[in-house]
Amino acid sequence: MTSLWMFIALLIGAFFASFCATFGGRRRDTVEYLETDAYVTTTSVPVR
């Protein structure tokens, strides 16, 4: 009976680890759009 519970616990742990790895990889690979003042054409300092 103990080996059955150990098998179930390891199986659940494997699924949880796989889910976390997938979620973390997608979070790492997302593209973040940042506001930049790279194309300011005036000579004055932009006010934020």
C-alpha positions in Angstrom: 0.0 0.0 0.0 2.9 2.4 0.7 4.4 1.9 -2.7 1.0 2.8 -4.3 1.0 6.1 -2.4 4.6 6.7 -3.3 3.8 6.1 -7.0 0.9 8.5 -6.9 2.9 11.2 -5.1 5.8 10.9 -7.6 3.3 11.0 -10.5 1.6 14.1 -9.2 5.0 15.7 -8.6 6.1 15.0 -12.2 3.0 16.6 -13.6 3.4 19.6 -11.4 7.1 20.0 -12.3 6.2 19.8 -16.0 3.5 22.4 -15.6 5.8 24.8 -13.8 8.5 24.3 -16.4 6.1 25.0 -19.2 4.7 28.1 -17.5 8.1 29.4 -16.6 9.4 28.9 -20.1 6.5 30.8 -21.6 6.9 33.6 -19.1 10.6 33.8 -19.9 10.0 33.9 -23.7 7.3 36.5 -23.7 7.9 39.8 -25.5 7.7 42.9 -23.4 6.9 46.2 -25.0 8.5 49.1 -23.2 7.9 52.8 -23.6 11.0 54.4 -24.8 11.9 57.9 -26.0 14.2 56.6 -28.7 12.5 58.5 -31.5 12.0 61.9 -29.9 12.7 64.6 -32.6 12.9 67.6 -30.3 16.0 68.8 -28.5 14.2 69.4 -25.2 14.2 66.7 -22.5 10.9 64.8 -22.5 8.7 65.4 -19.4 7.4 62.3 -17.7 
